[in-house]
Amino acid sequence: MLTLCGVLMHSSLAVTLTGTPLGLTAAKFWTRTKFKGTLALKRHINPTRVPIETKESYRWLENLRQSIALVGAPERCVHVGDRESDIYKLYCTAQDLGTSFLVRVQTNRLAERPADAAPHDPAHRVFAQLAAAPWEGRHRITVDQDETTWLQVKFAAINTLPPVGKQKRYSPQVLTYIHALEENPPPGREPIDWKVVTNLPVEDLSAAVEKLGWYALRWKAEVFHKVMKSGCRAEEARLETAERLAKFLALIAVVS
């Protein structure tokens, strides 16, 4: 019988607003008792009923705290994450620590019902309120270096409610959601359709476009991990202990 083993690495890469990499601000190593079939196991568990401290996703909060501790200036940091980091506890933690975040939205969270809503209306959610907001304008971007396309952009500040099972533990937060949708995608390619959420102020179209540009810098982390895997062949390492493997990954992280 084949036994899979190894370690996983979750890293936070610091970059400037112009995209210059500054280095890692945090790195988390861990392992699993089981590497295959983990998605099937999740289907039998209600994730909202499990303490986040026991989940692998807790690494997002750990890296946020470690990054702030290293930088020493939480107000200067904007923590950018993909849809896996769409965690209400992370938003509360960022607010408590006085730092900012910009995250790709995955969950259609509960939102406070507008004051003018009819009594018989169903409970409102974030996506419904964002969809009701008008498009603020258009923004042109470059795709794949030589292709350009236009995005429609809108944004809305929405009073977002915690998950139902955690409303006694967490408070509602007024967060700003930005939606960017490609107008005329070419045949054979899915349209660009981004929904991001932030606790930063967004007062106009230029501020919304600025935040979209910051989120696009997240791709630097993907390139960094590609260099580790393909260039430095991290996944081909065959070291005997997790401690040795972690040291090897730390070394090639510097190279990458």
C-alpha positions as CSV (number, residue, x, y, z in Angstrom):
1,M,0.0,0.0,0.0
2,L,1.3,3.5,-1.0
3,T,1.5,6.0,1.9
4,L,1.5,9.6,1.1
5,C,3.4,11.9,3.4
6,G,5.0,15.3,3.4
7,V,4.4,18.9,4.5
8,L,2.3,21.8,3.2
9,M,3.5,25.4,3.2
10,H,1.4,28.5,3.4
11,S,3.4,31.7,2.8
12,S,2.8,35.4,2.8
13,L,4.7,37.5,0.3
14,A,5.2,41.2,0.7
15,V,5.2,43.4,-2.4
16,T,5.3,47.1,-3.0
17,L,2.4,48.9,-4.8
18,T,4.5,48.7,-7.9
19,G,4.8,44.9,-7.6
20,T,8.4,44.6,-6.3
21,P,8.8,41.6,-4.1
22,L,10.3,42.4,-0.6
23,G,10.3,38.9,0.8
24,L,8.2,36.6,2.9
25,T,6.5,38.0,6.0
26,A,5.2,34.7,7.3
27,A,5.4,31.0,6.5
28,K,3.3,28.2,8.0
29,F,4.3,24.5,7.7
30,W,1.9,21.7,8.6
31,T,1.0,18.2,7.6
32,R,-2.1,16.0,7.4
33,T,-3.0,12.5,8.5
34,K,-4.7,12.1,5.2
35,F,-3.8,13.8,1.9
36,K,-6.4,12.2,-0.4
37,G,-10.2,12.3,0.0
38,T,-10.1,15.5,2.2
39,L,-12.8,17.2,0.1
40,A,-15.1,14.3,0.6
41,L,-14.7,14.5,4.3
42,K,-15.6,18.2,4.4
43,R,-19.0,17.4,2.9
44,H,-20.0,15.6,6.1
45,I,-19.0,18.5,8.3
46,N,-20.8,21.8,8.9
47,P,-17.8,24.2,8.7
48,T,-19.6,27.0,10.6
49,R,-19.9,24.7,13.7
50,V,-16.2,23.9,13.9
51,P,-13.9,26.3,15.8
52,I,-11.6,28.0,13.3
53,E,-8.6,27.3,15.5
54,T,-9.0,23.6,14.6
55,K,-9.2,24.2,10.8
56,E,-6.4,24.5,8.3
57,S,-7.8,27.8,7.2
58,Y,-6.7,29.2,10.6
59,R,-3.3,29.7,8.9
60,W,-4.6,32.8,7.2
61,L,-5.1,34.4,10.6
62,E,-1.7,33.2,11.9
63,N,0.1,34.6,8.9
64,L,-1.8,37.9,9.2
65,R,-0.6,38.3,12.8
66,Q,3.0,37.2,12.0
67,S,3.2,39.6,9.1
68,I,2.0,42.5,11.3
69,A,4.5,41.5,14.0
70,L,7.4,41.5,11.5
71,V,6.5,44.7,9.7
72,G,5.6,46.5,12.9
73,A,3.2,48.9,11.3
74,P,-0.3,47.3,10.9
75,E,-1.7,50.5,9.4
76,R,0.7,50.3,6.5
77,C,-0.3,46.7,5.5
78,V,-3.0,45.6,3.2
79,H,-3.5,41.8,3.4
80,V,-4.5,40.4,0.0
81,G,-6.0,37.0,-0.3
82,D,-7.9,34.7,-2.7
83,R,-11.3,33.2,-2.1
84,E,-10.0,30.7,0.5
85,S,-9.3,33.6,2.8
86,D,-12.9,34.9,2.7
87,I,-13.3,34.3,6.5
88,Y,-15.4,36.5,8.7
89,K,-13.1,35.9,11.7
90,L,-10.2,37.2,9.6
91,Y,-12.1,40.4,8.9
92,C,-12.8,40.9,12.6
93,T,-9.2,40.1,13.5
94,A,-7.9,42.7,11.0
95,Q,-10.2,45.3,12.4
96,D,-9.1,44.5,16.0
97,L,-5.4,44.8,15.0
98,G,-5.9,48.0,13.1
99,T,-4.9,46.7,9.7
100,S,-6.5,46.4,6.2
101,F,-7.5,43.6,4.0
102,L,-8.5,43.0,0.3
103,V,-10.0,39.6,-0.3
104,R,-11.7,37.8,-3.2
105,V,-15.3,37.1,-2.2
106,Q,-16.6,33.5,-2.1
107,T,-19.5,33.5,0.4
108,N,-22.8,35.3,-0.2
109,R,-23.1,36.5,3.4
110,L,-26.1,37.9,5.2
111,A,-26.5,41.6,5.1
112,E,-28.6,44.1,7.1
113,R,-32.0,44.6,5.6
114,P,-32.3,48.1,4.1
115,A,-34.6,50.5,6.0
116,D,-36.9,50.9,3.0
117,A,-37.3,47.1,2.3
118,A,-40.8,45.7,2.3
119,P,-41.7,43.6,5.4
120,H,-42.4,40.5,3.2
121,D,-39.0,40.7,1.5
122,P,-36.7,37.8,2.1
123,A,-33.5,38.3,4.2
124,H,-31.1,40.3,2.1
125,R,-27.6,39.1,1.3
126,V,-24.5,40.8,0.1
127,F,-24.7,39.7,-3.5
128,A,-28.3,41.0,-3.9
129,Q,-27.4,44.4,-2.5
130,L,-24.2,44.6,-4.6
131,A,-26.2,43.7,-7.7
132,A,-28.7,46.5,-7.0
133,A,-25.8,49.1,-6.9
134,P,-25.3,51.0,-10.2
135,W,-22.3,50.6,-12.4
136,E,-19.9,53.4,-11.7
137,G,-17.9,53.3,-14.9
138,R,-15.5,51.3,-17.0
139,H,-11.8,50.4,-16.7
140,R,-9.5,49.1,-19.4
141,I,-6.9,46.4,-18.5
142,T,-4.3,44.4,-20.2
143,V,-4.7,40.6,-20.3
144,D,-1.8,38.3,-21.3
145,Q,0.5,41.2,-22.2
146,D,-0.9,41.9,-25.6
147,E,-4.7,41.7,-25.1
148,T,-6.8,44.5,-23.7
149,T,-10.4,44.4,-22.4
150,W,-12.9,46.6,-20.7
151,L,-14.4,46.0,-17.2
152,Q,-17.5,47.4,-15.8
153,V,-16.9,48.4,-12.2
154,K,-19.3,49.1,-9.3
155,F,-18.9,49.2,-5.5
156,A,-21.2,49.4,-2.4
157,A,-20.7,49.7,1.3
158,I,-22.8,47.0,2.9
159,N,-23.4,46.2,6.6
160,T,-22.4,42.6,6.7
161,L,-23.6,40.2,9.3
162,P,-21.7,37.3,10.9
163,P,-22.6,33.7,10.1
164,V,-25.9,32.7,11.9
165,G,-24.1,30.4,14.3
166,K,-21.6,33.1,15.3
167,Q,-23.7,36.2,15.7
168,K,-23.3,36.2,19.5
169,R,-19.5,36.1,19.1
170,Y,-18.8,38.5,16.3
171,S,-20.3,42.0,15.5
172,P,-21.6,43.2,12.1
173,Q,-19.1,45.1,10.0
174,V,-19.6,47.7,7.3
175,L,-17.4,46.4,4.4
176,T,-17.0,47.7,0.9
177,Y,-17.6,45.3,-2.0
178,I,-16.2,45.9,-5.4
179,H,-17.5,44.1,-8.5
180,A,-15.5,44.1,-11.8
181,L,-17.2,42.3,-14.8
182,E,-15.7,42.0,-18.3
183,E,-17.9,43.5,-21.0
184,N,-17.1,41.5,-24.1
185,P,-14.9,38.4,-23.3
186,P,-13.4,36.7,-26.3
187,P,-14.8,33.3,-27.4
188,G,-13.4,30.3,-25.5
189,R,-12.5,32.2,-22.4
190,E,-14.5,32.8,-19.2
191,P,-15.2,36.5,-18.5
192,I,-13.3,38.2,-15.8
193,D,-15.7,38.4,-12.9
194,W,-14.2,39.6,-9.7
195,K,-16.0,40.4,-6.4
196,V,-13.6,41.7,-3.7
197,V,-14.2,43.0,-0.2
198,T,-12.2,45.4,1.8
199,N,-12.3,47.5,5.0
200,L,-10.5,50.3,3.1
201,P,-12.5,53.4,2.1
202,V,-13.8,53.4,-1.5
203,E,-15.4,56.7,-2.4
204,D,-15.2,56.8,-6.2
205,L,-14.4,54.9,-9.3
206,S,-10.6,55.7,-9.2
207,A,-10.4,54.3,-5.6
208,A,-12.2,51.1,-6.7
209,V,-9.9,50.7,-9.7
210,E,-6.9,51.2,-7.4
211,K,-8.1,48.3,-5.2
212,L,-8.6,46.0,-8.2
213,G,-5.0,46.8,-9.2
214,W,-3.8,45.9,-5.7
215,Y,-5.7,42.6,-5.9
216,A,-4.0,41.8,-9.2
217,L,-0.7,41.9,-7.4
218,R,-1.7,38.7,-5.7
219,W,-0.5,36.9,-8.8
220,K,3.0,37.6,-7.6
221,A,2.5,34.9,-4.9
222,E,1.4,32.4,-7.6
223,V,4.6,33.1,-9.6
224,F,6.7,32.7,-6.4
225,H,5.2,29.3,-5.7
226,K,5.6,28.3,-9.4
227,V,9.3,29.0,-9.1
228,M,9.5,27.0,-5.9
229,K,7.8,24.0,-7.5
230,S,9.0,24.1,-11.1
231,G,12.3,26.0,-10.9
232,C,13.6,24.7,-7.6
233,R,11.6,21.4,-7.8
234,A,10.4,21.6,-4.2
235,E,7.9,18.7,-4.6
236,E,10.7,16.3,-5.8
237,A,12.6,16.6,-2.5
238,R,12.9,13.2,-0.7
239,L,14.1,14.2,2.8
240,E,13.5,11.8,5.7
241,T,12.0,14.2,8.3
242,A,9.6,17.1,8.2
243,E,12.2,19.3,9.9
244,R,14.7,18.8,7.2
245,L,12.1,19.4,4.5
246,A,11.0,22.7,6.2
247,K,14.6,23.9,6.2
248,F,15.0,23.0,2.6
249,L,11.8,24.9,1.7
250,A,13.0,27.9,3.7
251,L,16.3,27.9,1.7
252,I,14.7,27.7,-1.8
253,A,12.1,30.3,-0.7
254,V,15.0,32.8,-0.6
255,V,16.1,31.7,-4.0
256,S,12.6,31.9,-5.4
